[in-house]
């Protein structure tokens, strides 16, 4: 069931927009219970989730949804994975416009490592913030230079944003320097047909010449330091899943969502882009979580530097 979290003080009946004069809407019951909005079918025992209603009613329902979450009472939107990648991104964009947090609804995840290392994980978060700020200050001239090169060599924006699945299913926009042509996302599935499990293409025609050079040395990843400052990522951790990857992983492997995703991680320093099976990479991330310590994170950070400078495993 898809729900919308609102302030506890607001409860009761929620009326559908009268402009949505579809039979489906007229046969639905809107109910707030314990801070969640539920929509159920009045005509039978079957229930339709709010997400599916939106999908069925297309533009009109989108407008209603946009207007509804514009109310300051809405704090968090939970969406069902059954909606599919395209629909989830549309809803995520709407929530982003209204500054509302959006979560991908997941089955119950097994115990989190934070329970055993609560203080250490708090220290890790503080160190992440301080280190990210320091690195940004030191590398700001380099980043300004890269931004100027991107702007002068190709049309389009300097930065590229993409929805990723973070800690506990939280959706966030990862930021990178743009390395591809404009509207490259529209060609993604066409280019990736028949490619490896991680949707990486060795000779991706969408990548610009400057972008290929930046990718070789992972320079396009530098803006993710802003994600670290916002608390969406860590310096070290499992790489954040793209929606199309998160939607096809099942079972115990979803436990990798128990922590903040990282700018670098165990996969990057051990095999990086040379190991392209999604399940194998996920198992590598789970091993990192089982063996996690601040010292292990420091080791991964130190190993990352020579790997990046050598262009190891770049794609």
C-alpha positions as CSV (number, residue, x, y, z in Angstrom):
1,X,0.0,0.0,0.0
2,X,1.4,3.4,-0.9
3,X,1.0,6.1,1.8
4,X,1.7,9.7,2.4
5,X,3.1,10.6,5.9
6,X,1.6,13.8,7.3
7,X,1.7,15.5,10.6
8,X,0.0,13.5,13.4
9,X,-2.3,16.3,14.3
10,X,-4.0,16.2,10.9
11,X,-6.2,13.2,10.5
12,X,-9.7,12.3,9.2
13,X,-11.2,12.1,5.8
14,X,-9.4,13.3,2.7
15,X,-11.7,14.2,-0.3
16,X,-10.7,13.5,-3.8
17,X,-10.4,16.5,-6.2
18,X,-13.9,16.9,-7.8
19,X,-12.2,17.6,-11.1
20,X,-11.2,14.0,-11.3
21,X,-14.5,12.7,-12.5
22,X,-13.4,9.2,-13.3
23,X,-15.4,6.3,-12.1
24,X,-12.3,4.9,-10.4
25,X,-12.0,8.0,-8.2
26,X,-15.7,8.1,-7.4
27,X,-15.5,4.5,-6.1
28,X,-12.5,5.1,-3.9
29,X,-12.3,5.8,-0.2
30,X,-9.6,8.1,1.1
31,X,-8.6,7.5,4.7
32,X,-5.9,8.9,7.0
33,X,-4.8,6.4,9.6
34,X,-1.8,6.9,11.9
35,X,-0.4,9.5,9.6
36,X,-0.7,7.6,6.3
37,X,-3.0,8.2,3.5
38,X,-4.7,5.0,2.2
39,X,-7.0,4.6,-0.7
40,X,-9.3,1.6,-1.0
41,X,-11.9,0.4,-3.4
42,X,-15.5,0.8,-2.1
43,X,-17.1,-1.6,-4.6
44,X,-15.3,-4.8,-3.7
45,X,-12.8,-6.6,-1.5
46,X,-9.9,-5.7,-3.8
47,X,-7.8,-2.6,-2.9
48,X,-6.0,-0.3,-5.2
49,X,-2.9,1.5,-4.1
50,X,-2.7,5.3,-4.5
51,X,0.3,4.8,-6.8
52,X,-1.8,2.7,-9.2
53,X,-4.6,5.2,-9.2
54,X,-2.1,7.8,-10.2
55,X,-0.8,5.6,-13.0
56,X,-4.3,4.9,-14.3
57,X,-5.4,8.6,-14.3
58,X,-2.3,10.0,-15.8
59,X,-2.1,13.8,-16.1
60,X,-5.2,14.7,-14.0
61,X,-4.1,12.5,-11.2
62,X,-0.6,13.9,-11.4
63,X,-1.9,17.4,-11.0
64,X,-4.0,16.3,-8.0
65,X,-1.0,14.6,-6.5
66,X,1.2,17.7,-7.1
67,X,-1.4,19.9,-5.5
68,X,-1.9,17.6,-2.5
69,X,1.7,17.3,-1.5
70,X,2.1,21.0,-1.9
71,X,0.2,21.2,1.4
72,X,2.8,21.6,4.1
73,X,1.3,18.8,6.1
74,X,3.0,16.3,3.8
75,X,6.3,15.2,5.1
76,X,7.1,11.9,3.4
77,X,5.8,10.0,0.4
78,X,6.2,6.2,0.2
79,X,6.0,4.6,-3.2
80,X,5.5,1.0,-4.3
81,X,8.3,-0.6,-6.4
82,X,5.5,-2.1,-8.6
83,X,5.1,1.3,-10.3
84,X,8.2,0.7,-12.4
85,X,11.2,2.9,-13.1
86,X,9.7,5.5,-15.3
87,X,6.7,6.2,-13.1
88,X,8.8,6.3,-9.9
89,X,11.0,8.9,-11.4
90,X,8.0,11.1,-12.3
91,X,6.7,10.9,-8.8
92,X,10.2,11.6,-7.4
93,X,10.5,14.7,-9.6
94,X,7.2,16.0,-8.2
95,X,8.3,15.4,-4.6
96,X,11.6,17.1,-5.3
97,X,9.8,20.2,-6.7
98,X,7.8,20.4,-3.4
99,X,10.8,19.6,-1.2
100,X,9.1,16.4,0.1
101,X,11.1,13.3,1.0
102,X,10.3,10.2,-1.0
103,X,11.0,6.6,0.0
104,X,10.9,3.4,-2.0
105,X,8.7,0.9,-0.1
106,X,10.8,-2.1,0.7
107,X,10.1,-5.4,2.5
108,X,11.4,-5.5,6.0
109,X,15.2,-5.3,6.0
110,X,17.2,-7.5,8.3
111,X,19.1,-6.1,11.2
112,X,21.2,-3.1,10.6
113,X,24.9,-2.9,11.5
114,X,24.2,0.5,13.2
115,X,22.6,-1.4,16.1
116,X,26.0,-2.9,17.0
117,X,28.2,0.2,16.2
118,X,25.9,3.1,17.0
119,X,28.6,5.4,18.3
120,X,31.1,4.4,15.6
121,X,28.6,5.2,12.9
122,X,27.9,8.6,14.4
123,X,31.7,9.3,14.4
124,X,31.8,8.1,10.8
125,X,29.1,10.6,9.8
126,X,30.9,13.5,11.5
127,X,34.2,12.5,9.8
128,X,32.4,12.3,6.5
129,X,31.1,15.8,6.8
130,X,34.4,17.3,7.9
131,X,36.4,15.4,5.2
132,X,34.0,16.3,2.4
133,X,34.1,19.9,3.3
134,X,37.9,19.9,3.4
135,X,38.2,18.1,0.1
136,X,35.8,20.5,-1.5
137,X,37.8,23.5,-0.3
138,X,41.1,22.0,-1.6
139,X,39.7,20.8,-4.9
140,X,37.4,23.8,-5.7
141,X,39.9,25.3,-8.3
142,X,40.0,21.9,-10.0
143,X,36.2,21.6,-10.0
144,X,35.8,25.2,-11.3
145,X,38.2,24.3,-14.1
146,X,36.3,21.1,-15.0
147,X,33.0,23.1,-15.0
148,X,34.5,25.6,-17.5
149,X,35.8,22.8,-19.8
150,X,32.4,21.1,-19.8
151,X,30.6,24.3,-20.6
152,X,32.9,25.3,-23.4
153,X,33.1,21.9,-25.1
154,X,29.5,20.7,-25.3
155,X,26.0,21.9,-25.1
156,X,24.0,21.4,-22.0
157,X,24.3,21.8,-18.2
158,X,27.5,21.4,-16.2
159,X,26.0,18.9,-13.8
160,X,24.0,15.7,-14.3
161,X,21.4,14.6,-11.8
162,X,20.0,11.1,-11.5
163,X,17.6,9.4,-9.0
164,X,19.3,6.8,-6.8
165,X,18.2,4.6,-4.0
166,X,19.9,5.4,-0.7
167,X,19.7,4.3,2.9
168,X,16.5,2.5,3.8
169,X,15.0,3.1,0.4
170,X,15.3,6.9,0.5
171,X,15.4,8.3,-3.1
172,X,17.8,11.1,-3.7
173,X,19.4,12.9,-6.6
174,X,23.0,12.0,-7.1
175,X,25.1,14.8,-8.7
176,X,28.0,14.4,-11.1
177,X,29.8,16.4,-13.7
178,X,28.0,15.8,-17.0
179,X,30.0,13.4,-19.2
180,X,27.4,12.6,-21.8
181,X,25.4,14.3,-24.5
182,X,22.2,16.1,-23.6
183,X,19.2,13.8,-23.0
184,X,21.4,10.8,-22.8
185,X,19.0,9.2,-20.4
186,X,16.4,8.9,-23.2
187,X,18.8,6.5,-25.0
188,X,19.8,4.6,-22.0
189,X,17.8,1.4,-22.4
190,X,18.5,1.4,-26.2
191,X,22.3,1.6,-25.7
192,X,22.3,-0.9,-22.8
193,X,20.4,-3.7,-24.5
194,X,22.5,-6.8,-24.2
195,X,25.1,-5.1,-22.0
196,X,26.3,-6.3,-18.6
197,X,24.4,-6.6,-15.4
198,X,25.5,-3.2,-14.1
199,X,24.3,-1.3,-17.2
200,X,27.9,-0.3,-18.1
201,X,28.9,0.0,-21.7
202,X,32.7,0.0,-22.5
203,X,32.2,2.1,-25.7
204,X,29.1,4.1,-24.9
205,X,28.5,6.5,-27.8
206,X,26.7,9.0,-25.6
207,X,29.9,9.9,-23.7
208,X,31.7,13.0,-24.9
209,X,35.5,13.1,-25.5
210,X,36.0,15.2,-22.4
211,X,33.6,13.0,-20.4
212,X,35.6,9.9,-21.3
213,X,38.7,11.5,-19.9
214,X,36.9,12.6,-16.7
215,X,35.5,9.1,-16.2
216,X,38.9,7.5,-16.6
217,X,40.1,9.4,-13.5
218,X,36.7,9.5,-11.7
219,X,36.7,13.3,-11.9
220,X,33.0,13.3,-12.7
221,X,32.3,11.9,-9.2
222,X,33.7,14.9,-7.4
223,X,30.3,16.7,-7.0
224,X,29.0,13.8,-5.0
225,X,30.9,15.5,-2.1
226,X,27.8,17.8,-2.0
227,X,25.6,14.6,-1.5
228,X,27.9,13.8,1.5
229,X,27.4,17.2,3.0
230,X,23.6,16.8,2.7
231,X,23.7,13.5,4.5
232,X,22.6,11.5,1.5
233,X,25.9,9.7,1.0
234,X,29.1,8.7,2.8
235,X,32.6,8.9,1.6
236,X,32.8,5.1,1.9
237,X,30.0,2.6,1.4
238,X,28.1,0.6,-1.2
239,X,27.6,2.5,-4.3
240,X,24.0,3.9,-4.6
241,X,21.7,1.8,-6.7
242,X,20.1,3.2,-9.8
243,X,16.3,2.6,-9.8
244,X,16.5,0.0,-12.5
245,X,19.0,-2.0,-10.4
246,X,17.1,-1.6,-7.1
247,X,13.9,-2.9,-8.6
248,X,15.5,-6.2,-9.8
249,X,17.3,-7.1,-6.6
250,X,15.4,-9.3,-4.1
251,X,15.9,-11.1,-0.9
252,X,18.8,-10.7,1.5
253,X,20.8,-8.6,-0.9
254,X,18.6,-5.6,-0.1
255,X,20.5,-5.5,3.3
256,X,23.1,-3.3,1.5
257,X,20.5,-0.5,1.9
258,X,21.1,-0.6,5.7
259,X,23.7,2.2,5.4
260,X,24.4,5.4,3.5
261,X,25.8,4.7,0.0
262,X,29.4,5.8,-0.6
263,X,31.4,7.8,-3.1
264,X,33.9,4.9,-3.1
265,X,33.6,1.4,-1.7
266,X,35.0,-2.1,-1.4
267,X,34.0,-2.9,-4.9
268,X,35.8,0.1,-6.4
269,X,39.2,-0.8,-4.8
270,X,39.0,-4.6,-5.2
271,X,37.7,-5.0,-8.7
272,X,35.8,-1.8,-9.6
273,X,34.4,-1.9,-13.1
274,X,36.1,-5.2,-14.0
275,X,33.4,-7.1,-12.1
276,X,30.1,-6.3,-13.7
277,X,27.7,-8.9,-12.3
278,X,25.1,-7.1,-10.1
279,X,24.7,-10.0,-7.6
280,X,28.5,-10.4,-7.2
281,X,29.0,-6.7,-6.6
282,X,26.2,-6.7,-4.1
283,X,27.7,-9.6,-2.2
284,X,31.0,-7.7,-2.1
285,X,29.1,-4.8,-0.5
286,X,27.4,-7.1,2.0
287,X,30.8,-8.4,3.1
288,X,32.0,-4.8,3.6
289,X,29.0,-4.2,5.9
290,X,29.7,-7.4,7.9
291,X,33.4,-6.4,8.4
292,X,32.8,-2.7,8.8
293,X,35.0,-0.5,10.9
294,X,36.3,3.1,10.8
295,X,39.8,1.7,10.1
296,X,38.5,-0.4,7.2
297,X,36.9,2.7,5.8
298,X,40.2,4.6,6.1
299,X,42.0,1.7,4.3
300,X,39.5,1.9,1.4
301,X,40.0,5.6,1.1
302,X,43.8,5.2,1.0
303,X,43.4,2.5,-1.6
304,X,41.1,4.6,-3.7
305,X,43.7,7.3,-4.4
306,X,46.2,5.2,-6.5
307,X,43.3,3.4,-8.2
308,X,41.8,6.7,-9.3
309,X,45.2,8.1,-10.4
310,X,45.9,5.0,-12.5
311,X,42.5,5.0,-14.1
312,X,42.0,1.4,-12.9
313,X,38.7,-0.2,-14.0
314,X,37.4,3.0,-15.6
315,X,34.4,2.7,-17.9
